[in-house]
Every structure is written in structure tokens, then in C-alpha cells.
Amino acid sequence: MKTRVRSQVASALAGGRPAVALESTLIAHGLPRPDNLAVAERIEAVIRSEDAQPATIAVLDGVACVGLESEQLAAVAANPDIAKLSERDLPVAAAKRLDGATTVAATAALAHRSGIDVFATGGLGGVHRDAARTWDVSADLGTLARTPIILVCAGVKSILDVAATLERLESLGVTVVGYRTDRFAGFYRSDSGQPVPWTVDDVDEIADIHHARAGLGMRSALVVANPVPEAAQLVQDLHDRALASGLDLAAAHGVTGRELTPFLLAHFREVTGGRSLEVNIDLVLRNVTLAARIAHAVLRRRPGAAAP
């Protein structure tokens, strides 16, 4: 697949300045229109405020675009029919010259291929709650098993089977750490109910782990779970009520596969009166801030880097 790296991103990478990859599925399928564009612009602005370069990734006319111009970002946000592209879909999109929003899997693969070390998103995909029957497991996990990138997220989406997802990540050799917590982040909730194997206290420690993994020849990702603060999380009863009714409604309408997650997120917004959207936006902004600071720390650990 042909890749076009935006000039600002290319300059940052060539000049030893930090860049943070961003997925476009969050914009196209995870946030409601027309507010999604304003949120996308705000996300990029936060990264720039941390003296790092945002690199939102999408496929346009069959070309992987690493970093979008303003009009490209607006086009992705405005198109309700834009394809949702996982890593496996990239060659099809290239051959058919499609426009598409990239998932965590596709974004991670394209970011690493372009030389970007750090990627921020909202919630990671994972094992669905009925996977024992449907075998519905996000392609995100397989890609993370073979892509040595740092992924900052608020855990996995709480609509999934969190325990099974953590087990699968362990089986795939993906390192998972909790940022200043020994509990695995729960997306809308600060605590998913599951522990994390390791806790990290600062960005320099995360950078050290990343470089140690590279020295060992490890090719899987480092997942940094960054929890939403307890004061900002979705109330437990409201969360559980929205989840239960959403799963029942999805089953009644036969919603499965790649359509299930956006269906449930939209249902959450309706049942919570928009509160889940507020939490979602807040956690993404916190994740991109942390990702930018990690990107700076990673560069400081590179051989030949100037002393701070």
C-alpha cells in the first residue's frame, strides 16, 4: 500500500521530534456528527500543546495518509459512509482506491511502518462477551502481538469481556502496564475490576520498558492503561444499566461483528443523556496528553539524544 506522510509529520520524525499516532475510526465511527470534527481538532491541538506532532491516520483514495490536512480531517469526519478498515482490509482498500477510517489495528500497523513509536486511542478492542459462541475477538489484539508500538488507552471498552481480553493479551505476549494504578482501566470506569500485571509511575519508566523490549528483540506492543479519574467516571449503576439494555437491544436486532461496538456506544450516549460521550472525550484527551509526554521520553532514551 502506498503511504503518504504529511510534511509536518515527516519533518518531526526526521528532526528527532515526537509524534503521536491517532486512529480515524474514533472520529468517523466513535463520535457523533457534527461534533466529531471539533473533538478531532481539539485532540490534535492538545498534542501540539505538548510540543509534539499529531499524526491522525486514514486511507484516502487507496493511499495510507499518516497525518491529515485540515480538509482531509473534515472529509473523514463528515462522511457517514466511510469504510471502517482493520489491518486485513488495507490491501483491499488500496486495490479499490477506497476512503476508509483506520481502526486500532490498522493505525498501529501503519504508524509503526512510518516510524512512529507512540499511539493514543480511547478504548482498546478485545474479546466480546459471547466470544465462546461467536468467536468474536477484535483484530486489534492480533496486530498488537506483532507490532512493537506503545499504545496508550483507557483499558478495553467496557462493553467487552475484560478478563478474557487480558488473558488473550497475556497469551499473545503483549505487555500491559497500569499508569499510576494497580487496576486495569475500565474505559468509562476507572477500574474494570481486574488487576494489571505491572504498575508504572512516570513516562520515563514507560520509555525504559519500551527500549528494554526492543533490546530483547520483542515484536509485540506495550499497552499503557491510563484510567479516567474516579471523579470523572460514569456512575456504576448507570453504566451497568446502559450495558445490559444495549446488549439486549443488539441481540434483538441481530447486531454483531464490527457493527456492535458503534451500536453500543451510541446506545450508551442515549441512555446516559450524553454523559458517556463526555467521559469518552475526557479520557481521549487525557490519553493523548500522556502519549505526547511518553513520546518525548522515548526520544530522550535514544542513543545520541541530548541530555535534558
Beta strands, then each sheet from edge to edge (+ up, - down):
strand 1: 3-5
strand 2: 19-23
strand 3: 53-60
strand 4: 63-66
strand 5: 83-85
strand 6: 100-102
strand 7: 118-120
strand 8: 150-153
strand 9: 175-179
strand 10: 198-200
strand 11: 222-225
sheet 1: 1+ 4+ 3- 2- 7- 8- 11- 9- 10-
sheet 2: 1+ 4+ 3- 6+ 5+
end
